[in-house]
Every structure is written in C-alpha cells, then in structure tokens.
Amino acid sequence: MSYKFIDEREPTDEELNSLMGEAIKKVRQKQKKAIEVFMNDLHNQIARIKQTKKHAKEA
C-alpha cells in the first residue's frame, strides 16, 4: 500500500489499520532476524571459548 494518499486526503480507518498491520509485521520480522543473528553470534562465541579451553588443556 502506498503512503501517497496520506498527503492527498484523510486516510480511512481501514487504510490506517492496514498500514499499521504492515508496519507491525515488518518490525516483528526485523526483531526475529535480529534475535537469530544474536543467537548465532552467541553460539559462535561459546564454540570459540570451548575450542580455546580445549587447546589450553592440551598445551
């Protein structure tokens, strides 16, 4: 849906609800992606720490 109509006239409740729904959906997608990236990074950091500990014990 285009935001252009907002400049031209007062949007209807249905249009506002649609825009809000789209905005909420996009925020949730970004939030989900950010959590996935964070969890992957955390997992990688834990794996590196375990690897470092393993090498330290072997040395």
C-alpha positions as CSV (number, residue, x, y, z in Angstrom):
1,M,0.0,0.0,0.0
2,S,1.3,3.4,-0.9
3,Y,1.6,6.2,1.6
4,K,0.9,8.9,-1.0
5,F,-2.8,9.1,-0.2
6,I,-2.0,10.4,3.2
7,D,-0.8,13.7,1.6
8,E,-3.8,13.9,-0.6
9,R,-6.7,13.1,1.9
10,E,-7.5,11.8,5.3
11,P,-7.0,8.0,5.4
12,T,-9.8,5.7,6.3
13,D,-9.7,3.5,9.4
14,E,-9.3,0.5,7.1
15,E,-6.3,2.1,5.4
16,L,-4.7,3.1,8.7
17,N,-5.3,-0.4,10.1
18,S,-3.7,-1.9,7.0
19,L,-0.7,0.4,7.3
20,M,-0.3,-0.4,11.0
21,G,-0.6,-4.1,10.3
22,E,2.2,-3.9,7.7
23,A,4.4,-1.8,10.0
24,I,3.9,-4.3,12.9
25,K,4.7,-7.2,10.6
26,K,7.9,-5.6,9.4
27,V,9.0,-4.8,12.9
28,R,8.4,-8.4,14.0
29,Q,10.4,-9.7,11.0
30,K,13.3,-7.4,11.9
31,Q,13.1,-8.4,15.5
32,K,13.1,-12.1,14.6
33,K,16.1,-11.6,12.3
34,A,18.0,-9.6,15.0
35,I,17.4,-12.4,17.6
36,E,18.6,-15.0,15.1
37,V,21.8,-13.1,14.4
38,F,22.4,-12.5,18.1
39,M,21.8,-16.2,18.9
40,N,24.1,-17.3,16.1
41,D,26.8,-14.9,17.3
42,L,26.4,-16.2,20.9
43,H,26.7,-19.8,19.7
44,N,29.9,-19.0,17.8
45,Q,31.4,-17.2,20.7
46,I,30.7,-20.2,23.0
47,A,32.2,-22.6,20.4
48,R,35.3,-20.4,20.3
49,I,35.6,-20.4,24.1
50,K,35.3,-24.2,24.2
51,Q,37.9,-24.5,21.5
52,T,40.3,-22.2,23.3
53,K,39.8,-24.1,26.6
54,K,40.5,-27.4,24.7
55,H,43.7,-26.0,23.3
56,A,44.8,-24.7,26.7
57,K,44.3,-28.1,28.3
58,E,46.3,-29.8,25.5
59,A,49.2,-27.4,25.9
